[in-house]
Amino acid sequence: MPTKLHPALIGFTVLVFIFLVGPLIIVVGAAVSDTSYLTFPPHGLSLRWFENIFAIDAFRRTILTSLQVAVLATFVALLIGIPASYALNRYRIQLPGWLSTLFVLPVLVPELVLGFSLLKNVAYQFNAPIFLSLVVGHTILILPYVIRVISASLASFDFSVEEAAISLGSPPLKTFFTILLPNVRSGVIAAFILAFITSINDVSISIFLTGPGLSTLPIQLLAHMEQFFDPTVASVSVLLMVLTVAVMAIVERTLGLTFLAK
Amino acid sequence: MKRFAGWTLASPATLLILLGLVAPVAATIYATFGTPGGPFDTYQTFFASSFRRTVLMRTITISLAVTAIALVIGFITAYVVSRAPGWLKSILIIAAVFPLLTGVVVRSFAWLIILGKNGILNSTLTQLGLIAEPLQMLYTPGSVIVAMVYLFVPLMILTLVGVLEAIPDDLIQASASLGARPSATFTQVVLPLAVPGLIVGAVLVFTGSFTSYATPQLLGGEQVMMMGTLMYQQAMVTFDWVSASTIAAVMVVITIAIVLAMTRVARRLNPMAV
């Protein structure tokens, strides 16, 4: 029998969810307004601000850069994060305890500090290309998410299945692709998506590793907002929300969204 | 060979974090001690400036306010969500995850539309005749706090729903059948069991607010400068990298000290661990 809740608590919760969803609805309304200034409720309906996104060269370029950085960083993070999570689960006794602490460091160290340090001590000191530093920064940022999600799905994997395959003569690499990977498939998909969305939305690292000629979408949005107050930013926001909805649908299909509440 | 298998597999990720995070951040902090005026010169300069002390105190105050508000809102909401029937719970969790996955720029921008001089709130209040002139809401500590609470409440809800779900209904009903009033059950049964989760949530929100950049930049501007925006300004506008490194070091030390201290407190206060 479920616990009965006081009506005041339920009323409060309704208000909280209006507070959470309301501002995003306002952004959607402002994006479709047929005015040259931001307003809500929208005056007339128009999609011209969506067309405007692609008419502005800076947005076209930064959307492309953001996608490139996110794809590269996510790919590298999975490439090195999957073996690391495997090692943490399979060879726990061999590895020192501080290693798992090391892998959560990117969450502990403020992103701004990481971004600034990469600029000062990598890009500037060693003349490393900014784009490379940006990808490295994003990879480090998303690595803990990848390791956490993959580890969670490895926790329910029975390693004796893998040992059986190897003792029956299956080569290690083939065992990985035919036994292990299919078993953690949903974890890999969820990790990919969380990593991708985290990279796409990042501000605090990217703000230091962008400049004239190279920028990401959120940084371009910040710059645009300081000069113009037109609905273009709202329509880009709507595009990003559509991306988020698509991502949530995929996570829901693979893992269930309640997975995120753990 | 097998002895090193674990290390071989973990080494690329380990190297990336050591070379891409630990070394550069350590170098940033190390550089703050190597100035000509002595090892703590940069820190003396930092704390001697009343402007910077104000920024530090403001950042702490705003972050504490955001944490306190998010704790209250998040706890009550998470409690209701955790006791909701299955289908409703899923919808509510989706409604909390969606803002969380939407970027910080988009979410701060929403408050720019709401709180602006010609924003929704001002025009509504004017139309209702409650105010004659639009109020200056942007670029005040209040606007930064509201936008940050908005930013972090979903995180708090999701952290606490998991903790509160783990409290069995039987326990709450047992308390009620033994004569405790609902408010007593809430404060004496539910609240103590949720303390570890509340601490985790509070740490996440406090450190997140303390080191944030986009929200104070958009809604606070020059008027409500915080540690993150000051650090960016020193690094990229005035190009004073020593000063920026000092702010970075202060942020790292405070963040890590809070995480370590609160993890210990959480372990000690966990009633389940006894």
Chai-1 contact restraints between the chains, C-beta under 6 A:
chainA,res_idxA,chainB,res_idxB,connection_type,confidence,min_distance_angstrom,max_distance_angstrom,comment,restraint_id
A,T3,B,R83,contact,1.0,0.0,6.0,A-B,restraint_1
A,T3,B,D169,contact,1.0,0.0,6.0,A-B,restraint_2
A,T3,B,I172,contact,1.0,0.0,6.0,A-B,restraint_3
A,L5,B,V80,contact,1.0,0.0,6.0,A-B,restraint_4
A,L5,B,R83,contact,1.0,0.0,6.0,A-B,restraint_5
A,L9,B,V80,contact,1.0,0.0,6.0,A-B,restraint_6
A,F12,B,I76,contact,1.0,0.0,6.0,A-B,restraint_7
A,T13,B,T77,contact,1.0,0.0,6.0,A-B,restraint_8
A,T13,B,V80,contact,1.0,0.0,6.0,A-B,restraint_9
A,V16,B,I73,contact,1.0,0.0,6.0,A-B,restraint_10
A,V16,B,T77,contact,1.0,0.0,6.0,A-B,restraint_11
A,F17,B,A95,contact,1.0,0.0,6.0,A-B,restraint_12
A,L20,B,P99,contact,1.0,0.0,6.0,A-B,restraint_13
A,V21,B,A95,contact,1.0,0.0,6.0,A-B,restraint_14
A,P23,B,A110,contact,1.0,0.0,6.0,A-B,restraint_15
A,I26,B,A110,contact,1.0,0.0,6.0,A-B,restraint_16
A,I26,B,I113,contact,1.0,0.0,6.0,A-B,restraint_17
A,V27,B,A110,contact,1.0,0.0,6.0,A-B,restraint_18
A,A30,B,I113,contact,1.0,0.0,6.0,A-B,restraint_19
A,L38,B,I113,contact,1.0,0.0,6.0,A-B,restraint_20
A,F40,B,I120,contact,1.0,0.0,6.0,A-B,restraint_21
A,I80,B,P12,contact,1.0,0.0,6.0,A-B,restraint_22
A,I80,B,A13,contact,1.0,0.0,6.0,A-B,restraint_23
A,P83,B,L9,contact,1.0,0.0,6.0,A-B,restraint_24
A,A84,B,A10,contact,1.0,0.0,6.0,A-B,restraint_25
A,A84,B,A13,contact,1.0,0.0,6.0,A-B,restraint_26
A,Y86,B,L9,contact,1.0,0.0,6.0,A-B,restraint_27
A,A87,B,G6,contact,1.0,0.0,6.0,A-B,restraint_28
A,A87,B,L9,contact,1.0,0.0,6.0,A-B,restraint_29
A,A87,B,A10,contact,1.0,0.0,6.0,A-B,restraint_30
A,Y91,B,G6,contact,1.0,0.0,6.0,A-B,restraint_31
A,Q94,B,G6,contact,1.0,0.0,6.0,A-B,restraint_32
A,L95,B,G6,contact,1.0,0.0,6.0,A-B,restraint_33
A,L102,B,I17,contact,1.0,0.0,6.0,A-B,restraint_34
A,L108,B,I256,contact,1.0,0.0,6.0,A-B,restraint_35
A,L108,B,V259,contact,1.0,0.0,6.0,A-B,restraint_36
A,V109,B,V25,contact,1.0,0.0,6.0,A-B,restraint_37
A,P110,B,T211,contact,1.0,0.0,6.0,A-B,restraint_38
A,P110,B,M251,contact,1.0,0.0,6.0,A-B,restraint_39
A,P110,B,T255,contact,1.0,0.0,6.0,A-B,restraint_40
A,L112,B,T211,contact,1.0,0.0,6.0,A-B,restraint_41
A,L112,B,Y213,contact,1.0,0.0,6.0,A-B,restraint_42
A,L112,B,G228,contact,1.0,0.0,6.0,A-B,restraint_43
A,L112,B,M231,contact,1.0,0.0,6.0,A-B,restraint_44
A,V113,B,V25,contact,1.0,0.0,6.0,A-B,restraint_45
A,V113,B,A248,contact,1.0,0.0,6.0,A-B,restraint_46
A,V113,B,M251,contact,1.0,0.0,6.0,A-B,restraint_47
A,V113,B,V252,contact,1.0,0.0,6.0,A-B,restraint_48
A,F116,B,A235,contact,1.0,0.0,6.0,A-B,restraint_49
A,F116,B,A248,contact,1.0,0.0,6.0,A-B,restraint_50
A,S117,B,P24,contact,1.0,0.0,6.0,A-B,restraint_51
A,S117,B,V25,contact,1.0,0.0,6.0,A-B,restraint_52
A,S117,B,T28,contact,1.0,0.0,6.0,A-B,restraint_53
A,L118,B,P24,contact,1.0,0.0,6.0,A-B,restraint_54
A,N121,B,P24,contact,1.0,0.0,6.0,A-B,restraint_55
A,N121,B,A27,contact,1.0,0.0,6.0,A-B,restraint_56
A,V122,B,P24,contact,1.0,0.0,6.0,A-B,restraint_57
A,V136,B,G20,contact,1.0,0.0,6.0,A-B,restraint_58
A,I140,B,G20,contact,1.0,0.0,6.0,A-B,restraint_59
A,I140,B,L21,contact,1.0,0.0,6.0,A-B,restraint_60
A,I197,B,L101,contact,1.0,0.0,6.0,A-B,restraint_61
A,N201,B,G103,contact,1.0,0.0,6.0,A-B,restraint_62
A,V203,B,V104,contact,1.0,0.0,6.0,A-B,restraint_63
A,V203,B,A214,contact,1.0,0.0,6.0,A-B,restraint_64
A,S204,B,Y213,contact,1.0,0.0,6.0,A-B,restraint_65
A,P218,B,G103,contact,1.0,0.0,6.0,A-B,restraint_66
A,P218,B,V105,contact,1.0,0.0,6.0,A-B,restraint_67
A,L221,B,V105,contact,1.0,0.0,6.0,A-B,restraint_68
A,V233,B,F109,contact,1.0,0.0,6.0,A-B,restraint_69
A,S237,B,V106,contact,1.0,0.0,6.0,A-B,restraint_70
A,L240,B,G103,contact,1.0,0.0,6.0,A-B,restraint_71
A,L240,B,V106,contact,1.0,0.0,6.0,A-B,restraint_72
A,M241,B,T102,contact,1.0,0.0,6.0,A-B,restraint_73
A,T244,B,L101,contact,1.0,0.0,6.0,A-B,restraint_74
A,T244,B,T102,contact,1.0,0.0,6.0,A-B,restraint_75
A,L257,B,I93,contact,1.0,0.0,6.0,A-B,restraint_76
A,L257,B,I94,contact,1.0,0.0,6.0,A-B,restraint_77
A,L257,B,V97,contact,1.0,0.0,6.0,A-B,restraint_78
A,T258,B,I93,contact,1.0,0.0,6.0,A-B,restraint_79
A,L260,B,V97,contact,1.0,0.0,6.0,A-B,restraint_80
A,A261,B,I93,contact,1.0,0.0,6.0,A-B,restraint_81
A,A261,B,L158,contact,1.0,0.0,6.0,A-B,restraint_82
A,A261,B,V161,contact,1.0,0.0,6.0,A-B,restraint_83
A,A261,B,G162,contact,1.0,0.0,6.0,A-B,restraint_84
A,K262,B,G162,contact,1.0,0.0,6.0,A-B,restraint_85
